[in-house]
Amino acid sequence: MTTVYLIRHSDVENPQSVLYGHLEGFPLSDLGRRRAEALAERLSGTGIRRIVSSPLERAQETARIIAERLPEPVEVELDPELREAEFSRYLQGVRYWMVPLLRPRWYLHKMRRGMMPGDEAITELGGRVLDVARRVVRETPEHPVALISHADPLQAAWILLDGRPHNEVEMYRRAVDRAGLLKVGFVEGEPASWEYEPPPKLEAVRKAS
């Protein structure tokens, strides 16, 4: 069995609370770095020998933090198939509460993903993540692998793994939180078992008096 860790990037610096989608300039926040470091400590003894990341800044930064804490150096590879959902390009730059007002195609997206150009059906969205996982398992069957991606692609992949209905309720009924992961066991190149691991709990940071 080969283990693949499907990891969501950690918390992002986003003071204006906008949908950042594919935009540049959204690195991890201080909380995000601390949470990524705690996740890296958890994963340091798993035997990971390969890390593949979405090209987006927040995913790459999470991947580097994990790589730096492994016993042996691992170079972070980039794969565009692990990118954020394509529809987020339409939503990006808008504050969350303004989306229904300024992005009317959002309603169609929520009714059924993949109906419009620039949107992806759940099969496509989760399928590209699982296809990357299958490829890296073929190429590196002897060691665990970490893939760093984003909420929607990972949650769509979880739906495909479970065989759940392809609808918006299922997309968020089981959520992959920031710095959370799906641990997937591959046998003969296909997913055979999977479980969700929530993000590490952090101790509260005491402010200086």
N, C-alpha and C positions, 0 to 999 in steps of 0.2 A: 504493500500500500504506500502511496505517495501522498503526503499531506500538503494541501494548498491553503494558505491563510488569505482569505479575501477581506481586506482591511479598508475601512472608511478612514479618510484623512481626519486629522484632529481639528480642534476648534480654531476658527478663523477670526482675525482682527477685522471687525466690521462695525465701526462706531455709528454709521448712518443706517444700519439695518436694511441694506439693499440686497436684492438677489444678485449675487456676484457671478453666477454662471461660468462663462469662459473668460471673464475679464482678468486682466493683469492687475497686480497691486493689492492682492489679498493674501498676505502671508499668514502664518499661524499667529495667534495671540499668545500672550504670556501663559494663559491657562492652557492653550492648545499645545504649546511646547512642553509644559510640565506633564500634561496627560500623555503626549507622545513619548516622552522619556519614560514614564511609568509603564506604558505599553511595551516599549523597547526592552525594559528590564524583564518584563514577563516573558518576552519572546527570546531573550538572549540564550537560553539553554535549550531551545527547541531543535537546533541543528539546521536552521535556515542557511542555505548557501547561495540563494539567488533571490533578488528583489526586482520586481518589475512595477513601474509606476505610471500613472496618468501623467501627461506632460504639464498639467496645471500646477502652479506654484505651491499651493497648499498640500497637494499630494506628494510632490517631490520633497518638500521639507519634511513631511512625516516620514517618508521613505529614508531620507538621509539620517534622521535621528535613530531610526531602527537599525540601519546599517552600521552606524558608528558604535553601537553597543554589542554587536555580535563578536564572538571570540576571534573569528577570522575575518579579514577585510572582504567586503562584498561591494562590488560596483553597482550602483542603481541604474537599471536599464529603463528606457522610456518606451511606451507603446500607446499610440493614439487611440487604440480600441478600448482603453481603460478610461477615456475621457468622461467628462460630465455629459448628461443627457443633451442631445442636440436642441431640444425645444427650449432649453434654458437660455440659448442665445437670444431668443425673442423676448424673454422676460428680464434679462439682466439689466442692471442699472436702475431698477425701479424698487422703491420700498415695498415691503410685503403687503401692507394694507392698501396700496395703490394699484396692485395688479389687476383686480376686477374692473377698475375704472379705466386704466390706460392700456391694458393688453386684452382686448375682447376675445381674441382667439383662445385665451386661457380656458374659457367655458367649454369649447369644443374639445380641447385637450383633456379636460377632466371627464368629459362624457365618454370619450373613447380615444385612447392614445393611438397615434399612427394614421389618423384620418387625413391629416393635412400635410402638405409638403414641409419638410424641416422638422417633422415630428417622428418619433420612433414608436412602433408597437412594442409591447412588453417583450415579445419574442425576440425582436431585434436588440432591444436595450440590454436585457439580461444575457441574450445569446452571445453578444460580442465579448462580454466578460468571461463567460464559460468557455468560449472558443480560445481565448488567451490562456486560460487555465489548462485546457487540454493540450495546447501546443507546448507549454513549458513542462508539463508532465512528460510528454513524449521526448523532449530534449534533455530533461534533467530528472529521470525517474528515480534516482537514488537518494535525493535529498529533498527536504521540505522547501517550499517556495512561498514567498510573500508577494501578493499583488495589492497595490494601493490604488483605490478608485474612489467613487463618490456614492452618495446615498441612493439616488434613483437607479443607477445601473446595478448596484449590489442588491437592492430590494427586489428588482425585477429578476435578477439571477436566483434569488431565494424562492420566488414564486415558481420559476421553472423547475428548480430542484424539487420542491414540494409537490408540484403538479396542481397547484391551486388555480382557481379561476383568474383570468387575465382582466382584472378590473381595478379601478382606483381605490376601492376599499381595501383590497388585498395588498396594494402597493404600500400602504401605511399601517396595516394591521400588525405586521411584524417588521419593526423598523430596525435598521442597523444604525446605531448611534455613532456620534463622532468618536473615533478611536476604538469603536467596537469592531468585531470581526465575525466572519463565518469560517469555521474550521472544517474543511472539506477533505474527505479521504477518497482518493482515486484508486480504483482497482482496474487493471487492464485498460487504462486510459479513460475511464468513465467515472463520474461521481458515484460513490457507493454509500457514503454516510456523510452527514453534516450536522453541525450544531453551532448555535450562536453563543459567543462569548461577549458579555457587555464590557464597556470600557473600564479601565482601572478607576477605583475610587481614590480621590486625593484628599489629603488632610488640608484643612482650611489654613490659609496663609494669614498669620497674625500681623496686623499693621502696627508699625512702630508708634508708640505714644509720644 
